[in-house]
Amino acid sequence: MDAREATRSIKNFVRDLGVDDVGIADASAYSSPRSPELQSVFPEISSLVVLTYKELSSCESENMQIAMNGRLDLMEYSRSCDYRTARFIEREYGARAMTSPVSYPLAMTRETQGAVADVSARHAAVAAGQGVFGRNNLVLHTRFGSRTIFTVVMTDLDLAPDRPLDEEICTMCMECVEQCPSGALDDEGKTDVLKCVKTCQPYGIGGSIRFWGKYGSASPDERKEMVVDDHYWRLYHASSIGFQYFCFNCIRHCPVGVTGEGD
């Protein structure tokens, strides 16, 4: 089997799905400082197919229900494309293929703080030539900037990898740092996860722990008031849809890739 021909065929299939961009990385080129080794996930892995999706303009909305809905739409679409890509690889080439979560499920432990993916799509995207890291610690695509989501399909099929980019895309305007309400980006090259999640996920696991801790020591009358309060309703809502973001500042204030498709 010719690796270049298989690569060309897979990329054409992905683009025909409507995916905005696609790159290939050799598994040996992938490196993530906190995620587990790829071989612990897929021992026979050879290649990574990285799919790139442009965010909708929803992320610009001040209405967090609208902003989050755009992300959920994209997640649902990407899951479908990932599955179809993996099935194409298995059906056409008799290879094995595995998808990885676009966001969740992921390991929820004290060590990971719910912020470490089993397969880092950011680092896979860099290895596959789909972008480079910006000051906001997100991967900036050459056309779409920060307004991108990356997903990864793993396979034991040998494919022809793309070269990582060697160009600088970030303008170092510092808008992401200045517009971060929690100061999570103050230290260059690091995102303070605990600071970030308190703002972007106020109804996440931290909010839930605080609520139920208070509930446990509350009087019967106080408990009745707590469960009719808007805060509890938002906690319940977030728990039913998965991680719900209430801040997209590091994306929407980034000036790179804001002028449409950038073609």
N, C-alpha and C positions, 0 to 999 in steps of 0.2 A: 504494500500500500504506500502511495506517495504522500508524505506528510504535508507537502505544500498544497496538493490537490484537495486533501481532506480539510485542511484549514480553510481554503477558499470556499469550499462547499458549505462548511459550517457557518462561516461568516455571512455568506449570502442568505442562508436560511434564517439566521438571526435578524438580519436587516429586513428581510421580507416580512418578519413578524411586526415590524414597525419600531423596533428598538433603535435608539438614536445612534449608538456607536457600539463597537465590539473590538476587543483585543485579546490576544493570546499570550500567556506567560508559561514558561517552563516552571514546573514545580520547584526546581532547585533555585530559581531566582526569587522566589517568594520569601520574605522575611518579616515577621511581626514580633515585636519585643515582648508582648504579653500573651498572645494567643498560643495555643498548643501547637506542636509540630504537625504539619499536614499528614504525615504518615500515621499519626495516632488516630486520625479521622478516617483516612483512606490509605491503607498501607501500600497499595499498588499505584498510587497516583503518579501521573506523568505530566499532565498539562492542566492549566486553568483557563477556562473561557470566561472572560469578564464582560458583562453586559452593562451598558451605560444608558441611563434614562434621564431625560431632562425633567426637572420639577415643573409642575404647572405654576402659573402665576398666583395660585392660591397661597403660596408661602409668603406673599407680600401683604396679605390681608391682616388688618388689625383684629378681625374677628377670629378668635382661635378655633372655633368650631369649623369655620370655612378652611382655615389654614391646615388644620389637622385632617380634615376630610380629603383635601388634595393629596396629602401624604398617604392616607389609607387607600385612595384610588390607585395611586402609583404602586403601592405595595401589592395590591391584589393583581394588577396588571403584570407586574414583574414576576410574581410567583407563577402565573400562567406561562409566561415566556420562558422562564427557567425550566419548568417541567417539560415543555414542548421541545426545548433545545436538548435537554438530557435524553428524552425519548428518541429524538432524531439521531443522536450519536449512537445510542444503543441499537436502534433499528437498522441504520444504514451501515454501521461499521462493526457491529457485533462486539462493541467495547462496553465497558462499564462506565456509568456516569452517575454522579450524585449532585444534588443541589444543596446549597447552604442558605440559612435564613437571611432574609433581607434585613430583618431587625430582631425578631424573636420567633421561636424560643431561643434562649441562651442560658448559660450557667448562672444561676442566681445564688451566689454565696457571699460571705463576708469578704473573702479574698478578692473576688472579681467585682463586687459592688454592682453587679448587674450591668457592667459596662465593657466586658471583654467577650468578643465573639469567638466562637470555635474556629471560624475562618474570617480573618479580617479583610473585608471587601476593599477598604482603603489601601492597604498594602498590596493586595492583589492587583488593584487598578494601576498603581504605580509600576509594579513589575510588568504589567501588560501594556505599558505605554499609553494608558488612558488619561494620565494627568500627573501633576506633581503637587506636593504639599504646599499649602499656603500658610500665612501667619495665623489663620484661624484653625490650623491643624486639620482642615478638611482638604480633600484632594480637589484641585482645580483642573477642570477639563479645559482644553484649548478653546473650545467654542462656548461652553455653557458655564464656565467658572465653577462657583460653589453650588450652583443650582442643579446638582446631579445626585442621583442615587446609583450605586454600583451593586451588582449581584454577581455571584460566582457559581459556575458549573464546573465541577471537578471530573476528570476522566483519566483512565489509564491508557488512553489513546495518545500516541506520539504525534504532536502537532508542531507546526513551524511557529516559533514565538515571535512576537513583535519586540522591537527595541524600546527600552524605557526612554522617556523624553529627557533631554539634557538642557531644555530651555527654561528660563525663569518666567513664570506666569503671574505670580503675585506681585502687586505694585507696592506692597509694604505701606499702604496708605494709613494703616492702623485703625480703620473704621471698625473692624470687627472687635478690636480690643476696647475701643472707646465706647462702643454701643453694647457691650456685654454687661447686662445689669448686675451680674454676680461677681464680676472680676475674675472669672474662671480662666481667662486667657492672658492674664498679666505676665506670667512667666513664659517667655518665648520657647516654643517647642513642647509645651506641656498644657494640657487641659485639666484643670482641677475638677475632677468628676463630682466630688461632693458639693462644691460650690455650684456647679452647673445644674445638677439635677434638682436642687432646691428651688431653682427658678423655672427650669424648663419642664420639670415633672413634679409640680407641687402636690399632685394627688397620686404620686407613685408610692413605692414601698415605705419610704421615710414618712410621708404624710399618713399612711395607713397605720404604721407602728405608733406614731404619736397620738392618733385618734383613739385607737383601741387601748392604749396605755391610760389615757385620760378617762376613757369610758369605764375601764375596770375599777377605778377608784371613785367613780361618780355615784351620787345618790340616785334612787329610782326616778325622781322628778327631773334631775339633771340629764339622765340618760334619755328620757322622753324628749327633752328639748334638743339633745344632740342629734338624734336620728331624724328630726324634721328640719334641721339646719341645712342651708345650701351646701356647706362644706361636706357633709356626709353624702349628700346626693351626688356631688361631683366625684367623691371617692368611689362611690358605687358605679357611676358611669364609666370612670377610667378603668376600673377593674374588669368591666364587662367587654371593653374593646381592646385591651392591651395597653402598652405604653402610650400615653397621650401627652403630646408636647404642647406647651403653652408659650414657647419662645423659639423663634426662628431667626433671631437677630444676626447670628454669625453667618447666616446664608443671605438674608435679604439686604443687609447693609454692605455686602461685598460688591464692589463695582465691576468686577471681572465677569464678563459674559452677560451683562444686563441688556444689551441691545439685540433682542430677538435671538435668532439662531446663530448669528455671527458668521454666516457664510459670505 
